Amino acid sequence: MMLLRLPLALLIIVYQSAFLALGQIWNNKVRSTLTTIGIVIGVASVTAVIAALTGLKANVLSEFETFGTNKIYLFPNYRIAKTHAAFHRIRFKPEIFEGMLEHCPSVAQFTRITELNGRTVSYEGRSEENTRVVGIEPSWHQIENRAVIQGRPFTLIDNEHCRPVCLINTKVQEKLGMEKECVGLSILVGPTRYQVVGVVESRAESWMFGGTSSGLEVWLPFKTVRRMNPYSNMFVVAASRSPDLADDAKAEIAFFMRKQRRIQPGQPDDFGVEVIEQFVREFKKVAGAITMAAAGVVGISLVVGGVGIMNIMLVSVSERTREIGLRKAVGARPSAILLQFLVEAVVLCFFGGLVGVLAGQGLTSAMASIPAAHLEKAYIPGWAVALSFGFAGAVGLIFGMFPAVKAARLDPIDALRHE
């Protein structure tokens, strides 16, 4: 029974001390508010910083998911080219990728791509400059997950026979003033006429991965572009069978390319292979480290607030010396006095923490409303709220301990004599 009574008695004492602490805060509203400003600023800063970093992380990961976490980029490594001949040797040729799927079982599909940036497209007297023209293969549609909303995608026949056909996005359709049903119409890409066989939905411009400033895109069959410009630079985008197999696919592609390019053991790769999933993992690690570091740095203001709490509690002990003497004279134990002042410091910090979290939410909403900040997904996670209150409580315990111990050690006779 004694073991059960002890926790119950402790809870009653804590409740009474908390009630008394709230009464003290209410009786000294201005002083309590000024005292907790350090805690408020600290908690608001911590929660706002964590919210901003959480929102930025969510935005970046969303961009990665939209971009495709199972995608693998394969490109020539021109940085190791020291002569003009080496530059031409390093440049990709379409035929070296024949048989890649057979030798790389973790790769689902790939597409060779060549780009012609800044081209002018025209239709019935209207023209648009700075248009991105891309040569692609039919597998591009599945890799990029870009649906054709009107007409049809490219076929193998379009690519093999170098047909003068094209796909356009909805922005090109709008800018050139083309009819709603524009499949079958022809546009000029530079001086050459191409028939529109499909319309692809425009993708929102990525703030992280960039894109054309105009958002205008035209796609041609890969071999059509190569016949028009045989020396155009090309790269390859592949897709692993799943994001978990991205590293295996990368290793298989690297082995295949070294064999195809006849690179001897010990010689450096004259190509690069980058996996999007690898960047996602690295970004998560860096984002987590930055979040903790930023929270720690901003949390220093909580320590400053704790000093203010300690000062005001010492003043409170001095003001209430006679009260402490009376309580001890009627039988109050030092532990009860200690607990009273300690709970008062913690309640004061919790009060500041509550106001700080509300202020942090206001700052988060303000940041999310800034269009160019890309923080529309910013929010205060539950663990950040718990961390803020936990830190505030710890500050109350640590910095309230000295005033509480001082109050508990007061001699009742000297305390009653205090004026």
N, C-alpha and C positions, 0 to 999 in steps of 0.2 A: 504493500500500500504506500509505503514511503517513497518508493521509486516512481509511483504514479503521481503522487502529490507534488513532487519536486518540479517536474516540467510544467504542471498546471500552475503552480505558484509563480514560476518564472514568467509564464505567459501573462498572468495577471499583472505582475509588476511591469513588464514591458508595455502592456496596454495602458496602464495608468501613467507610465512615464511618457508614452507617446501622446496621450491626451493632454498632459501637463505641458509638453513641448509645443503642441499646437496652440495651446492657450498663450504661451509665451510669445510665439510667432505672431499671433493675432494682436496681442497687446503692444507689440513693438513692430508694427507692420513696415514702417519706413526703414527702420534699422535692419530688419530681417531681409527686406528686398535688396538694400544696398549690399548687405553681407553676401548674399547669394549671387551677385552679379558675375563674379568670377566663375562660379559653377555653371551659371546659365550660359555664359559665353563659351566656356569649355565644351559643355554638352552639345550646344547648338553647332559649334564648329565641327566637332567630331562627327555628329550625325549628318551634317550637310556634306562634309568631305566624303564620308563613306557612301552616302546616297549618290553623289556625283560620280564617284568611281564605279559604283555598282551599275548606274545607268549607262556610263560609257562602256563598261564591260559587256552589258547586255546588248548595246547597239553594235559593238564590234563583232560579237559572236553571231548576232543576227545577220550581219553582212557576210560573215564567213559561211553561214548555213545557206544563205541565198546564193552565194557564189559557188557553193558545192564543196563539202569537206572531203569528198573522195576524189577530187580532181588532182591530176599530176601534170606539171608543166615541164616540157622538155625543150631545151633551146640551145643554140650554139654558144660556146664560151669564147667569144671573140677577144677576151682580155689576154689570152695566152698567145694570140697571133702577133708575131714580131715582124713579119714580112707580108707583102701583098699576096704572095703565093700561098702562104699559110692561111691568110684570110679566106681565100677561095676554097682551100681544102677543108677548113672548119665549117664552112657554110653547109647547111643541110641540103641533101638532094632527096627528092620524094621516094626514089627506089630503095633507099637503105632501110625503109620501114616495112618493106614487104615481109610478111611472115612474123611480125612482132607478136600478134595474138597467139600464134602457135607456140612461141618460145616463152611467153609470159602469161602463165595460167591465171595469175591474180588480176590481170588487166581485163576489164569487161569489153572496152572498145576505145578507139582513139580516132582523132581527126587531125589531118594536116591543115594548117591555117597559114594564109599569107594575107597581109594587110596593105591597102593602098589608102593612106590617110589624106585628108584635105582635098578630096575630089569634088568636082561640081556635077550635080545631077540636074536634069532639066525635063520639063514636061509642058508642051504647048506654050512656049514663051516664058514660062516661069522657071527660075533656076534657084538652086540653093548651093552655096559654097560650104567648105569645111565639113563635108560629108565623109563618114567613115565607110570605106568599101572593103569588105572582107571576103576572101576566097575560102570556102569551107567544103567539107565533104558531108554526105548525108548523115553520118553518125553524129554530127555536131548537134543536131536537134535533141538527141537523147542525153548527150553529155551536158549541154548547157540548160536543158529543161526549158527551152523556149518554144512555146506552142505556136503553131500556125493557126491564126484565128479566121483566116479567109484563104481559100485556094488550097494548095498542097505544098509539102516540103520538097526539097530536092530529091531526086532519085539517082540510082547508080548510072542510069542511062544519061541523065543530064551531065554528070561529071565525066563519064568515060568518053562521051562524044563532044565534050566542050561546047555544049549548047549555049546560045546567047540568051539565057533566062536569068531572072533575078528574083530575090525576095526583098521586100522593103518593110520597114517598121511603120507604125501608125503615124509617127511624127513626120516622116517623109511624105506619106499620103496627105496629111493635113497641110503641110507647108507648100506642097506643089499644087494644092487645090484639085486633087484627083477625085473622081467620082467615088461614092461609097463602095460600089462594087467595081473595083479597079483591076481585078484579075483579067488578064488578056490584053490590057493596055501596054504600051511601050514607053520607056523613059530613056533618056540619054545619060550615060555615065561617061563623062568626058565627051569624046566625039563618037562613041559607039552606042548603038541602040540595043536595048535588052527588053525582052518581054517579061512582064510581071506575072509570076505564077503563084505567088502567095504573099500574104501580109502577116507579119509577126508582131505580136503585142509589144509595145515599147516598155522597156524596163526602167524603173526609177533610177535616176542617176546615183551612183554610189559615191558617198563622200569620202570613203576610205580607199577604194580601189580605183577611183577616178573614172574616166570615160570621156567621150567627146563632149566638148562644151555645148555643142548644138543639140546633141542627142539624136542626130540623124544617122541612120544606119542602112546600108544596102549590102546584100549578100549575093555573091556570084559563085558558081561552081568552082572548086579549087583548080581544076585543070583548065578551066576557061581563063582564069587569071594568069596561070603559068604560061599558057600559050601566048597571051598578050604581053607578058613580061617574064621571060624565062629565068631571069636573074634576080627576081624579087626574093627578099628574105622570107624564110618560112620557119615556123615552129610547130610543135605538136602539143595538143592537149589530150590527155588520156584520163580514163575513169577506172578506178579500181572496183572490184566487185562489191566491196563494202568499205566504209571508213577504217574498219579494223585491219583490213588487208592492205592499206595504203603503203605502209613501210615495206611489206613483202613485194608489192608491185614496183616500188621504187628500186629495190635491189635487183629485181628481175630485169627491169628496163635498163639499168646501168650495165649489167652483165651483157645483155643483148647488144647494147650500143657499142661497148668496147670491142665485142667480137666483130660487129659489122664494120666498125671504123678501123679495125686491125690495130688497135692500141696495144702495145707490148706491155708485159708486166713491169711495174715500176714507173711507167710513163703516166703523166697526169691526164685526166679526162679533158677532152676538147669539147665537152658538152656539159650542160647543167640539168639536174633533175630536182625539182622542188615539189613538195607535197603540201597541200593546203592544211591537212590535218596536223602536220608537224607545227605549222605556225599557230594553229588553235591551241595546241598543248603548251607551247612556249608562252603564248599570250596569257593563258590562264595562270601560269606560274608567276609571270611578271606582274600581272594585275593583282594577284593575291599579295605579293610582297609589297607592292606600292600601297595597297590599301592599309596593310598593317603598319607600314612605316609612316604613312600620312596620319593615321589615327594616333600613333604614338607621339608624333611631333606636336600635333594639335592638342593632344591630351595633356601637354605641359601646362596649359592654361588651367586645367583642373587642379593641378598642384598649387598654382598661384591662388586659386579660389580657396583651396584648403587652408592656406595660411590666413586668409581673411576669416574663415570659420573659426580657427583656433584663437585669433585675436578677440573676436566678438564673444566667444565662449569664456575667455579669461575675464573680460569685462563683466559678463553675466555672473560669473562666480563672485567677483568682487562686489557687485551690486546686491547679491542675494546671500551675503555672508550671514546675516542675522537669521534669515530663513533656514539656512543650513544648520546653524546652531540650535534653533528651536526644534527642528526635525530630529537632530541627534539627541537633544535633551529629553524628548518623549520616547526615545528608544529606536530611532531609525539606525540601521546598521550602515557602515561605510560602503558596503557593496550596493545597497539600495541607492545611496547618494551617487555613487559612481555610475550606476546604470541609468539613473535619471538624466544626468548631464550627457552621458554618452548617447542615449537614445535621442535627446534633444538635438545634438549635433548631427546625428544621422538623419533625423526627420528634416532638419533644416537643409541638408544636402539633397535629400530626396525631393523636397519642394523645389529647389533650384534645378534638379535634374528634370522634373516634370515640365517646368517652364522652358528649360533648354530644349527638350524634345519637341515641344510645340513650336518654338522659334526655329528649330532645325527643319521642321516640316514646312514652315513658311518659306525658309530659304530654298528648300528643295523645289517647292512649287514655283518660286520665282526663277530658279535656274532652268526648270523644265519648259518655261514659257519663252525662253530666249531661242529664236529660230536657228541661228547659226552655231549654237553651242552643241547641238546633237545630243542633248541630255533629256529628251522627251521621255525616256524610259527610266529616269532617275527616281528612285524610291528609297525609303529608309527600311532596310531589312529588319526582321524581328530580332536577330542576334545583335544588331547594332543598338537597338533600344535597350535590350537586356544588358549589353556591355556598358552602356551609358549609366544606367541606374546602378549596376554593380560597381562601376568605378566611383560614382558619386557616393555610394554607401561606404566604400573602402576609404575614400577621402574623409568622410565623417568619422569613421572609426579611428583612423590614424591620427588626424589632427584634433579630434575631440578627446582623445585619450588623456593628454596632458592636463587640460583644464578639469576633466572629470576626476582624475587622480588627485589633483590639487584640492578640489572640493571635498573629496572623500577623506582626505587627511587633515582637514581643519579641526582644530581642537574646539569642542563645543563651548567651553568657557570663554575662550578668546573670541569665538564667533559671536557669542551673545553680547560681549562688550563692544563689538565693532559698531562704529557710528556710520 
